[in-house]
Amino acid sequence: MIRQSSAARRPNCLANSKASPFPKQSIAHAARVLAPTLVALTFASVAHAQGTMDFSGAQTLMGTFKTFAVYAGAVICFGGLIFAGIRMMSGRFQDAIPGLFGALFGAGVLGWGAGWIGSLTGQSM
């Protein structure tokens, strides 16, 4: 007896598989694969439809920080100068050095701190 190969027995096997509708497993698999993309596109379209954000509260807060930096720097600088001046008047010049560094630190807070905060918000000094 002569055996026929599987291709010879079913010549239209490939055509029949193409013509048949998708099985339910393929549809479910395609839905599982495409679901994250569809969710991401939905969120992207919703985010794109949003209006502008109001940062006036943040600018007010940064203005408060800038004002604090100016006042804190002035107080530190003035306190350091008073401390150094009292030490120098009593003749203890070596003890006045920390006060002078404190005054220098206060000037840095006053100048650079307020300038840096102002540059973050676009505010002028």
N, CA, C and O of each residue as an XYZ file, in Angstrom:
500
protein
N       0.826     -1.166      0.000
C       0.000      0.000      0.000
C       0.880      1.242      0.000
O       1.869      1.321      0.728
N       0.517      2.169     -0.797
C       1.298      3.393     -0.930
C       0.700      4.443      0.001
O      -0.497      4.729     -0.018
N       1.588      4.996      0.812
C       1.146      6.047      1.736
C       1.315      7.400      1.073
O       2.305      7.652      0.386
N       0.360      8.248      1.280
C       0.455      9.600      0.757
C       0.951     10.527      1.874
O       0.667     10.319      3.054
N       1.681     11.527      1.472
C       2.129     12.491      2.471
C       0.940     13.351      2.904
O      -0.095     13.390      2.239
N       1.115     14.034      4.028
C       0.008     14.837      4.558
C      -0.347     15.983      3.616
O      -1.512     16.370      3.519
N       0.650     16.525      2.924
C       0.380     17.605      1.975
C      -0.397     17.091      0.780
O      -1.238     17.800      0.228
N      -0.117     15.852      0.378
C      -0.813     15.279     -0.766
C      -2.245     14.937     -0.405
O      -3.130     15.013     -1.258
N      -2.496     14.554      0.867
C      -3.854     14.213      1.272
C      -4.725     15.451      1.404
O      -5.914     15.407      1.086
N      -4.154     16.553      1.866
C      -4.936     17.779      2.065
C      -4.285     18.915      1.284
O      -3.546     19.718      1.854
N      -4.552     18.984     -0.002
C      -3.888     20.005     -0.799
C      -4.354     21.429     -0.442
O      -3.596     22.379     -0.639
N      -5.539     21.593      0.060
C      -6.064     22.927      0.345
C      -5.982     23.271      1.830
O      -6.732     24.120      2.313
N      -5.079     22.618      2.553
C      -4.983     22.844      4.000
C      -4.621     24.297      4.304
O      -5.235     24.906      5.180
N      -3.653     24.857      3.614
C      -3.222     26.230      3.851
C      -4.330     27.212      3.478
O      -4.563     28.189      4.190
N      -4.992     26.960      2.391
C      -6.078     27.841      1.967
C      -7.241     27.766      2.946
O      -7.872     28.784      3.233
N      -7.530     26.596      3.453
C      -8.635     26.449      4.409
C      -8.328     27.170      5.724
O      -9.219     27.777      6.319
N      -7.070     27.107      6.180
C      -6.733     27.770      7.442
C      -6.774     29.289      7.294
O      -7.110     29.982      8.255
N      -6.442     29.829      6.118
C      -6.503     31.267      5.895
C      -7.949     31.745      5.784
O      -8.265     32.862      6.193
N      -8.806     30.928      5.248
C     -10.181     31.339      5.029
C     -11.013     31.255      6.306
O     -12.045     31.918      6.406
N     -10.593     30.462      7.274
C     -11.401     30.307      8.486
C     -11.261     31.553      9.360
O     -10.210     32.194      9.345
N     -12.306     31.910     10.127
C     -12.229     33.080     10.998
C     -11.237     32.841     12.142
O     -10.843     31.707     12.413
N     -10.837     33.949     12.814
C      -9.885     33.845     13.921
C     -10.483     33.023     15.049
O     -11.657     33.177     15.388
N      -9.683     32.164     15.619
C     -10.185     31.464     16.799
C     -10.246     32.423     17.988
O      -9.564     33.448     17.983
N     -11.038     32.112     18.989
C     -11.217     32.993     20.138
C      -9.922     33.183     20.924
O      -9.721     34.229     21.541
N      -9.047     32.188     20.906
C      -7.776     32.323     21.615
C      -6.911     33.405     20.987
O      -6.246     34.156     21.700
N      -6.911     33.493     19.675
C      -6.099     34.509     19.000
C      -6.628     35.907     19.300
O      -5.848     36.840     19.490
N      -7.948     36.052     19.343
C      -8.525     37.360     19.643
C      -8.201     37.761     21.074
O      -7.864     38.916     21.331
N      -8.299     36.832     21.998
C      -7.985     37.130     23.398
C      -6.510     37.479     23.554
O      -6.161     38.392     24.304
N      -5.645     36.756     22.850
C      -4.207     37.048     22.926
C      -3.905     38.435     22.353
O      -3.115     39.188     22.923
N      -4.536     38.766     21.229
C      -4.319     40.079     20.626
C      -4.813     41.184     21.567
O      -4.175     42.231     21.671
N      -5.919     40.966     22.238
C      -6.437     41.965     23.182
C      -5.486     42.139     24.359
O      -5.264     43.262     24.813
N      -4.921     41.039     24.860
C      -3.967     41.138     25.975
C      -2.694     41.854     25.548
O      -2.096     42.575     26.346
N      -2.278     41.668     24.321
C      -1.060     42.313     23.844
C      -1.290     43.806     23.596
O      -0.417     44.621     23.893
N      -2.436     44.165     23.065
C      -2.703     45.561     22.711
C      -3.250     46.392     23.862
O      -3.252     47.620     23.773
N      -3.711     45.770     24.934
C      -4.331     46.513     26.036
C      -3.403     47.569     26.641
O      -3.849     48.703     26.818
N      -2.138     47.271     26.971
C      -1.286     48.322     27.546
C      -1.087     49.511     26.600
O      -1.037     50.656     27.048
N      -0.974     49.245     25.307
C      -0.805     50.321     24.350
C      -2.052     51.195     24.287
O      -1.953     52.421     24.235
N      -3.218     50.570     24.293
C      -4.453     51.342     24.247
C      -4.643     52.174     25.507
O      -5.120     53.306     25.435
N      -4.274     51.625     26.661
C      -4.371     52.383     27.911
C      -3.413     53.577     27.883
O      -3.785     54.680     28.282
N      -2.190     53.359     27.416
C      -1.215     54.451     27.344
C      -1.682     55.546     26.380
O      -1.548     56.731     26.683
N      -2.221     55.166     25.242
C      -2.717     56.152     24.292
C      -3.907     56.924     24.850
O      -4.058     58.116     24.583
N      -4.750     56.248     25.625
C      -5.885     56.930     26.251
C      -5.394     57.984     27.226
O      -5.870     59.119     27.201
N      -4.441     57.622     28.092
C      -3.914     58.590     29.051
C      -3.168     59.718     28.348
O      -3.223     60.865     28.791
N      -2.480     59.409     27.271
C      -1.752     60.446     26.546
C      -2.717     61.444     25.922
O      -2.458     62.647     25.926
N      -3.815     60.956     25.393
C      -4.776     61.887     24.790
C      -5.471     62.714     25.861
O      -5.761     63.889     25.631
N      -5.745     62.133     27.025
C      -6.367     62.891     28.113
C      -5.394     63.940     28.635
O      -5.792     65.078     28.884
N      -4.122     63.575     28.805
C      -3.123     64.526     29.302
C      -2.904     65.643     28.285
O      -2.649     66.787     28.663
N      -3.001     65.325     27.024
C      -2.802     66.332     25.991
C      -3.953     67.338     25.977
O      -3.767     68.486     25.571
N      -5.126     66.920     26.412
C      -6.301     67.786     26.394
C      -6.361     68.727     27.590
O      -7.218     69.609     27.634
N      -5.462     68.556     28.566
C      -5.486     69.404     29.745
C      -5.045     70.817     29.394
O      -4.298     71.032     28.439
N      -5.523     71.781     30.186
C      -5.144     73.173     29.985
C      -3.812     73.460     30.649
O      -3.098     72.548     31.065
N      -3.491     74.731     30.740
C      -2.235     75.121     31.365
C      -2.359     75.034     32.880
O      -3.459     75.089     33.431
N      -1.228     74.898     33.539
C      -1.213     74.825     34.996
C      -0.859     76.194     35.561
O      -0.065     76.933     34.981
N      -1.457     76.516     36.692
C      -1.231     77.811     37.331
C      -0.168     77.647     38.408
O      -0.384     76.944     39.395
N       0.976     78.292     38.222
C       2.064     78.210     39.182
C       2.190     79.485     40.010
O       3.250     79.754     40.576
N       1.126     80.267     40.086
C       1.223     81.519     40.837
C       1.444     81.242     42.320
O       2.130     82.014     42.990
N       0.877     80.159     42.845
C       1.116     79.805     44.243
C       2.564     79.422     44.491
O       3.134     79.766     45.527
N       3.161     78.707     43.541
C       4.558     78.313     43.690
C       5.471     79.534     43.621
O       6.464     79.610     44.345
N       5.139     80.488     42.753
C       5.961     81.691     42.670
C       5.832     82.529     43.938
O       6.798     83.151     44.379
N       4.641     82.541     44.517
C       4.468     83.256     45.783
C       5.286     82.597     46.882
O       5.916     83.277     47.692
N       5.274     81.271     46.907
C       6.068     80.540     47.908
C       7.554     80.798     47.726
O       8.270     81.015     48.704
N       8.028     80.776     46.478
C       9.449     81.036     46.244
C       9.804     82.485     46.567
O      10.919     82.769     47.005
N       8.873     83.391     46.356
C       9.109     84.773     46.768
C       9.257     84.881     48.279
O      10.059     85.670     48.778
N       8.476     84.080     49.007
C       8.603     84.048     50.470
C       9.965     83.507     50.879
O      10.597     84.041     51.790
N      10.423     82.446     50.210
C      11.750     81.896     50.511
C      12.842     82.927     50.221
O      13.811     83.049     50.970
N      12.669     83.666     49.120
C      13.661     84.671     48.759
C      13.713     85.780     49.813
O      14.792     86.230     50.198
N      12.547     86.210     50.270
C      12.496     87.224     51.320
C      13.146     86.714     52.597
O      13.875     87.446     53.267
N      12.878     85.450     52.932
C      13.502     84.867     54.115
C      15.018     84.819     53.967
O      15.744     85.100     54.921
N      15.505     84.461     52.770
C      16.956     84.402     52.546
C      17.587     85.785     52.711
O      18.686     85.909     53.251
N      16.891     86.820     52.245
C      17.427     88.178     52.385
C      17.502     88.555     53.858
O      18.537     89.029     54.329
N      16.408     88.346     54.588
C      16.394     88.729     56.002
C      17.341     87.867     56.840
O      18.050     88.379     57.707
N      17.350     86.556     56.575
C      18.237     85.676     57.340
C      19.698     86.026     57.067
O      20.507     86.051     57.994
N      20.044     86.295     55.818
C      21.414     86.684     55.491
C      21.812     87.978     56.168
O      22.933     88.122     56.655
N      20.876     88.920     56.191
C      21.187     90.203     56.844
C      21.386     90.025     58.343
O      22.297     90.614     58.924
N      20.535     89.215     58.973
C      20.664     88.986     60.423
C      21.958     88.254     60.743
O      22.648     88.613     61.698
N      22.303     87.224     59.955
C      23.543     86.469     60.184
C      24.755     87.380     60.000
O      25.679     87.373     60.814
N      24.740     88.157     58.930
C      25.865     89.064     58.644
C      26.014     90.099     59.752
O      27.118     90.327     60.247
N      24.913     90.723     60.140
C      24.957     91.746     61.183
C      25.378     91.148     62.529
O      26.160     91.754     63.262
N      24.862     89.963     62.850
C      25.254     89.295     64.097
C      26.724     88.941     64.125
O      27.388     89.106     65.148
N      27.245     88.448     62.992
C      28.667     88.128     62.914
C      29.545     89.357     63.070
O      30.586     89.307     63.726
N      29.123     90.460     62.466
C      29.901     91.692     62.594
C      29.878     92.224     64.029
O      30.899     92.700     64.525
N      28.743     92.150     64.690
C      28.671     92.588     66.091
C      29.559     91.706     66.967
O      30.307     92.206     67.807
N      29.469     90.387     66.764
C      30.300     89.452     67.529
C      31.781     89.754     67.315
O      32.550     89.826     68.273
N      32.178     89.929     66.049
C      33.587     90.212     65.744
C      34.005     91.575     66.295
O      35.120     91.724     66.796
N      33.130     92.561     66.207
C      33.468     93.889     66.712
C      33.678     93.903     68.217
O      34.603     94.546     68.713
N      32.822     93.196     68.945
C      32.984     93.135     70.408
C      34.296     92.449     70.767
O      35.007     92.894     71.667
N      34.619     91.365     70.063
C      35.867     90.645     70.350
C      37.085     91.521     70.020
O      38.075     91.521     70.751
N      36.997     92.261     68.915
C      38.133     93.097     68.536
C      38.320     94.265     69.505
O      39.451     94.637     69.819
N      37.229     94.835     69.970
C      37.344     95.952     70.921
C      37.939     95.506     72.248
O      38.567     96.297     72.951
N      37.741     94.241     72.588
C      38.329     93.740     73.828
C      39.767     93.273     73.614
O      40.419     92.838     74.564
N      40.269     93.354     72.388
C      41.655     93.016     72.122
C      41.876     91.553     71.784
O      43.025     91.134     71.642
N      40.832     90.767     71.652
C      40.985     89.330     71.341
C      40.716     89.122     69.848
O      39.645     88.673     69.439
N      41.728     89.464     69.057
C      41.548     89.444     67.607
C      41.377     88.029     67.066
O      40.652     87.824     66.093
N      42.037     87.048     67.689
C      41.882     85.670     67.217
C      40.469     85.160     67.464
O      39.963     84.357     66.680
N      39.828     85.605     68.529
C      38.453     85.185     68.804
C      37.452     85.879     67.880
O      36.298     85.457     67.793
N      37.873     86.922     67.202
C      36.982     87.645     66.292
C      36.889     86.980     64.921
O      35.972     87.275     64.154
N      37.826     86.086     64.604
C      37.852     85.453     63.276
C      36.575     84.655     62.995
O      36.040     84.765     61.891
N      36.054     83.849     63.948
C      34.789     83.152     63.647
C      33.638     84.119     63.363
O      32.784     83.832     62.525
N      33.609     85.260     64.050
C      32.574     86.255     63.772
C      32.690     86.829     62.377
O      31.679     87.089     61.723
N      33.919     87.030     61.912
C      34.114     87.547     60.556
C      33.686     86.510     59.507
O      33.105     86.854     58.478
N      33.984     85.237     59.788
C      33.510     84.186     58.869
C      31.989     84.073     58.903
O      31.360     83.789     57.884
N      31.403     84.297     60.078
C      29.939     84.315     60.160
C      29.350     85.446     59.349
O      28.324     85.273     58.690
N      29.991     86.611     59.389
C      29.527     87.744     58.588
C      29.665     87.447     57.103
O      28.795     87.805     56.309
N      30.750     86.797     56.732
C      30.948     86.419     55.335
C      29.902     85.402     54.893
O      29.390     85.484     53.776
N      29.584     84.444     55.763
C      28.551     83.453     55.454
C      27.193     84.140     55.295
O      26.438     83.826     54.375
N      26.888     85.074     56.191
C      25.626     85.811     56.079
C      25.529     86.601     54.794
O      24.459     86.679     54.192
N      26.633     87.187     54.367
C      26.634     87.920     53.098
C      26.410     86.969     51.923
O      25.753     87.323     50.944
N      26.959     85.766     52.027
C      26.730     84.762     50.981
C      25.278     84.341     50.902
O      24.720     84.210     49.812
N      24.662     84.130     52.062
C      23.236     83.786     52.079
C      22.416     84.921     51.500
O      21.483     84.699     50.727
N      22.772     86.139     51.879
C      22.046     87.324     51.424
C      22.162     87.499     49.914
O      21.165     87.743     49.236
N      23.364     87.377     49.396
C      23.567     87.618     47.964
C      23.265     86.424     47.092
O      22.383     86.474     46.235
N      24.003     85.343     47.312
C      23.854     84.175     46.444
C      22.544     83.444     46.679
O      21.916     82.978     45.728
N      22.125     83.338     47.933
C      20.880     82.610     48.216
C      19.685     83.270     47.572
O      18.907     82.615     46.878
N      19.532     84.569     47.796
C      18.396     85.280     47.205
C      18.510     85.326     45.683
O      17.507     85.219     44.978
N      19.727     85.485     45.182
C      19.912     85.493     43.729
C      19.573     84.165     43.094
O      18.980     84.123     42.017
N      19.943     83.074     43.752
C      19.661     81.744     43.224
C      18.166     81.472     43.248
O      17.618     80.950     42.278
N      17.507     81.815     44.328
C      16.064     81.599     44.403
C      15.353     82.452     43.363
O      14.406     81.992     42.726
N      15.803     83.697     43.187
C      15.211     84.550     42.170
C      15.419     84.015     40.755
O      14.553     84.176     39.895
N      16.560     83.381     40.514
C      16.813     82.842     39.175
C      15.931     81.634     38.893
O      15.631     81.353     37.733
N      15.512     80.919     39.924
C      14.645     79.757     39.715
C      13.252     80.174     39.294
O      12.590     79.458     38.542
N      12.804     81.307     39.761
C      11.437     81.755     39.475
C      11.385     82.865     38.433
O      10.299     83.237     37.989
N      12.528     83.399     38.035
C      12.545     84.491     37.069
C      12.234     85.836     37.691
O      11.928     86.789     36.975
N      12.306     85.932     38.993
C      12.018     87.193     39.656
C      13.289     88.038     39.716
O      14.398     87.511     39.794
N      13.110     89.320     39.679
C      14.269     90.202     39.764
C      14.545     90.523     41.228
O      13.671     90.413     42.088
N      15.796     90.926     41.483
C      16.178     91.274     42.845
C      15.492     92.543     43.176
O      15.649     93.059     44.283
